[in-house]
């Protein structure tokens, strides 16, 4: 089933995910624009004074803006690190550009369109479909589970820095580690057990057939075989690069933490107001909340969560600077990649410049 502006690629044995072929349509932009209106017109004005937020943004020092731009560029590069490790045939420039393009598409078109976008680009660059699919699936899983470690990292930072760990923080860390352990064990069992992987493939095939029957659409074939093929790729990739790629995924999360820290400092919210450990703990909580795909790019959810959590226990006079910092952070993380990513997607699809065939 496809939406406007989205098509599907198929092979005799598998059906690929929906892949964007052009700029998003007006209908596809309705949800993010509506959410932006709700968050920034109805909700946030009840928390902070917009005039004070604008004043904080106007007062930004050019040096701080330059530092924020540098930290953001670093985060863009590090965010592509797990996929660069998992798919060694992928040059750095293509890994970073494809990651930004996937981020842009997922922020405007609901669904797993970031994976579909990168899959299209990877196969266009003559990377085998099975290897590209396995690398993207593993990379996505590592990106998800890396967020589960942030609560534990936050607790360690608080303890090392001499702070006190609240019961809620310790519970959050414990839950994150427990989910991480269970997910890792389940994934390892599937990779190691051919019988379990076969049962999973059969279950997935039945579920997809049932779903497409309800949608009155022809069901894709070869689902069970695709799961077994992916399992073989998983074994090969995990044995070689799994631990290194997971470390890269954690580094990516910490790179975005650096962007948030720089944003706060640029807006005058120093460590005497909110310590780095508290910022990291807040980011951990928001990362866990964002695992639930409520909106594209966690739009609206992240802004409210960051502002609410960061201002919960500080002087109300800092509410506006904190909101300004969160706005800067989300502009860097969510908004800027949209035009840049779509432009990169078009350039890469046409094979221009640095992305021409080698």
N, C-alpha and C positions, 0 to 999 in steps of 0.2 A: 504494500500500500504506500503510495507516495503523495507528498504534498506538492503544491505549486513551487516551482523552482528547485525541486529535488527529484532525482531519478535514481534508479537502482541498476547495479551492474550484476550480471549473472554469468555463471559458467554452467557447463553440463551437470556438475555435481553439487554446486553450492550456490546460494544466493547471497550476494554481497549486501552490505548495508546501504541505506539511502545516502547519496553523495550529492553535494551542492554543485550546480553547474553554472550558476550566475549569481548576481547580487540578490540579497533577500527581497522578497516582495513586500508590498505595503502590509498585507495581511499578516505576514510573519513578524513584522515589527510592532504589531499592535500590543502584544503581551508585554515586552520589555518597556515600551513607552508608557503603557498604562501603569505598570509597577513603579516606574520612575516618578510618575505624577503622584501616585498614592504615597510613596515614601517621602518625597521631597516637598510635596505641597500640603499633605494632610498630617503625616505622622511626625516627621522630624521638627517642624515648627513648634510642636507641643513640648519638645525636649530642649531645644536651643533657640537662641535669638539669631535669626539669619543676618541681621545687620552686624552683629558682633562677629559672626563667621566671615562675612565679606571683609570686614575690617582686618581680621587676622590674615586672610589671604592676600589682601592688598599690601600688608606690612611685610610680606615675605622678602627675605634678603636674596639678591641674585646668586650669591654664593651657595646658599641653602638650596635654591632651586636647581643649580648645577649639580650639587651633590645628590639630590633626589633623582635627577635624570640619570646620573652615573649608576646609582644603586639599582634603579629600575632596569637599565640595560643589562646589568650583571644578572638580575633575577631572570630576565628573558632568556639569557644564555644558559644559566644553570638549570632552568626549568626543562630544557631539552636534554639534559645530561643523561637521564635514565634511558631514553630512546637511542641516544648516540652510543651508549654502552651496549645495549641489547642488539642493535642492528649496526654492526661495525662497518658495513658497506656504505653507510650514510655519512656523507661529509658534514662537517660542523655547520656550514652555511645553510645547507638544506635541512638539517635537523632543527635548527633554530627557526628558520623561516616557516617550515611546515608546522611546528608547534604553535607559533603565533597565528598562523592561518587557521589551524584547528580551533584555537581559543576564540578567534573572531567568529567563526561559523557557529560554534556551540553557544556563543553569547547572543546570537540573533535567531537561530533556528533550533527549536526544542528537539531533544532526542540525542542519541550518541553520535551526533554529526561531526564532532571533533575527530573521533576514531575513523569515521568514513572518509573525511577529508584527507587525513594523513595517509590512509590506506591507498586512496586514489593516487596521491602524489608519489608514494613510495613505489608502487607498481609502475607508474609512469617512468620512474628512474631505474627501471629494470631490476628491482629487488623482487625476489620470488614471492608470490602471493602468500604461501604458507609461512615463510619466515617473517614477512611483514606483519601478517595477522597475529602470529604468536608474539612477536616483539611488542606490538601495540597492546594486546590483551595483558601481557605480563607488566608492561610499563604502566598501564592504567591501574592494575591491581596494586602495584608498588606505590604509585602516587596516592592511592586511597589509604592503604595501610600505614604509609609514612605519617599521615595525620594522627594516627592512633598513638604514635610514640611521643607527640608533642606534649601531652599532659605529663608524662613521666619526665621529659626533659625539663619542663617548667618546674616541677617539684625539686629536681636535682639542683637547678640553678638557684631556687629560693633557699634551699638548705645550705648550699655552698656559700651563698652571699650572706648568710647569717640571719635570714628571715625565718618566719614561722609558717609552717604549713597547716592550713586549715583542714578540717575534716572533709569538707566538700572537695577541696583540691586533691587530697589523697584518694578519695573515692573515685574521682574522675580519672586519675592516673591508673588506679587499679582496674577500672572498667576498660580503659583503653588498652592496657596490656593484656587483659583477659581476651578481649575481642581479637586483638592481634594474634595471640597464641592460638585461639580456636580457628581463626581464618587460615593461619599458616599451616596448622595441622591438617585441615580439610583439603587445602590445595596440594600439600605434599602427598596426601593419601591418593588423590586423583592421579597425580603425576606418576606415582610409583605403582599403582594397581591398574593393570590393563582391564581387569574385570569391572572394577568400579567405574572407570572411565567409559567403558562400553555401556554399562547400565545408565550412566548419566547421559550419554549420547542418545540412547533409546528413549529415555524420559523426555529429553529436550525435543526430540523429533515428534513424539506424541503431543507434547504441549503446544508446539508450533502448529502442528496439523489441526489440533482442536481450535486454536486461536484463529487461524486463517479460515477454517470452516465457518466460525461465527461471523467473520468479516466477509464471508462469501467471496473469498479470493483463492486462487490456486496456491497451495502450500509449496514452499521450496523443498527440493529433494536433496538427499545426500547429507542431511544434518548430522546423523550419527557418524558417518564417515569423516565429516569435517572435524568433529570433536576428537576422534582418534588421531587424525592427522595433526591437529593442534597439540595433542598430548605429546606426540613424538617431537615436535618442535620445542615444546616446553622443556622436555628433558634435555635436549641439546643446549638450549640457551641458558637454562638455570644452572647446569653443571659448569658452564663456562663463566657466566657473567652475573648470576643472580644476586650474590651478596654485594658486589660492586655497584650494581644498578640500584639496589635498595639504599645503599649509602648515598648515591646520587639523588634519589628521591627525597631523602631527609635533608640533604644540603639545599635542595630547591625550596623546601618549606622554610628553612632558616634564611635563605636569601630574601624571601618575601617578608620575613620578620625584620630583616635589616631595612627594607623599604619602609615598613610601618614605623620603625624606630626613627629613621631620618625624617619622616613626615611629622612625627610628634615634636621632634627637636626643632624643626624648621618653624613650627607654629608656636614655639615658646613653651612647650610642655616638657620640662626637663626631668632628669631622674629623681630630683627631689619631690616632684609631683607624682609621677608614675614610674616606678622602677622598671628596668628592662625585664626582670623576672615576672612582674605583674603583666607586662605587655605580652610576653611569651605565653603566660598562662591564659590570658584572654584570647590570644590567637589560637591556642589549642582548643578552647571551648568552641570558638566560632568555626574552626575547621571541622570539628566533630558534628556540629549542627549542619554545616554545609554538605556533609556526606549525603544527607537526604535531599534529592533533587527537586526541591519545591519550585524553584524558578531557574531559568537559564542563567548560569554564572552566579548563582546565589544572589541575584539582584534583589535589593530591598532587604532581604534577610540579613546579609552580612552588615550592611550599613547600620541598621537598627541595633543589631547585636553588639557591634563594636562600640558604638556611641553609648548604649545603655550600660554595658559592662565596664567600660573605661571610666565613665563618669559616676559610677555607683557609689564610690567611697572617697571622692576627692572634693576639694573646695568647689562649690557651684560656679565660682568665677572662672574656672578653667573649662567649663562645659563647651563654650564656643570654640576656643582653640583646639580642643579635642575633636569636635565635630569637623572643623576645618582640616585637621590632620587626616581624619578618616576619609573625608572627601578626596583629599589629594591621593591617598593610598588607593582608593577604589578607582580613581581616574587612571592611575598608573597601571593597576592590575586588571581592570575590566574595560574601561572606556577606550583608552588609547589603542589597545590591540585590535579593536574592531575595524577602524578604517585602514590601519596599517596591514592587518592580517588579510582583509579582503583584497587589498591592492597586491599584496604578495601572492595570494592565491591565483589571481588573474595572470600575473607575470609568470609564475611558475608553470601554470597550465599551458601557457603559450611558449614556454622555453626560452625566454629572453635573458640577456645579460648573464649574470653569475649563475643562473639556473638553466642555462642551455645544456643540451646533451653533451657529455664528454666523449 
